[in-house]
């Protein structure tokens, strides 16, 4: 006897939304994952009668992007999840995730333009919403917001010393070092209404990112573990609506290779093996 878990969907449905009165430009890349035993026959017998084609899902996302009245990723994911369930009852559950495609106003002759935008994807806001069917209606069961691809560098205010040493340890102790990290940060709200951008406690992802950058600048850390815990503790202290914060970080600190006159130090790109640091904090 075998047990099966079925999922399929559409990835990287990218759209740009422009126009409309008082509607800011909005762009995102959406993934849709659909779950349900009703699709089992497509796997076991090649029977596609219940299958909603992934190309149909793509077109549905485009149509809903035009109807969605807001401009937050969490709100978009919740809107799409509910509409999918309402339109396609064969779907028993689904997960909708989205990544922001940042559009920054480019400079024109008279300052920032409302027509010309610069698309930069190095780091961006992300969101994910899970939707189940309860009594025949869509019910949001989980929501997560975040910011991926944060890359930060500081020239001082970081150390790593008094760590465990043995015959395999070659890393020197550093009382003050430059620090370069790459980090993804995710957060969940205690109240799901805030978690789908429908409550008063919703936090703009950019504001959270900016707060993380300020803490990174201000705090003198003894390790990256020490740093991410301090960021989480300060975010919890400042925002009582947050119920969980997760960090996925990598140490990209460059290698010290040369000293010059008058305190000049030269660093090289680090080896392509990075220390990994993970932390999940719950209130």
Helices and strands as residue ranges (DSSP letters): E 7-17, E 26-35, G 37-39, H 40-44, H 54-67, H 73-87, E 93-100, E 102-108, E 111-120, E 124-134, E 137-154, E 179-189, H 192-195, H 205-218, H 224-238, E 242-251, E 255-259, G 261-263, E 265-268, E 275-282
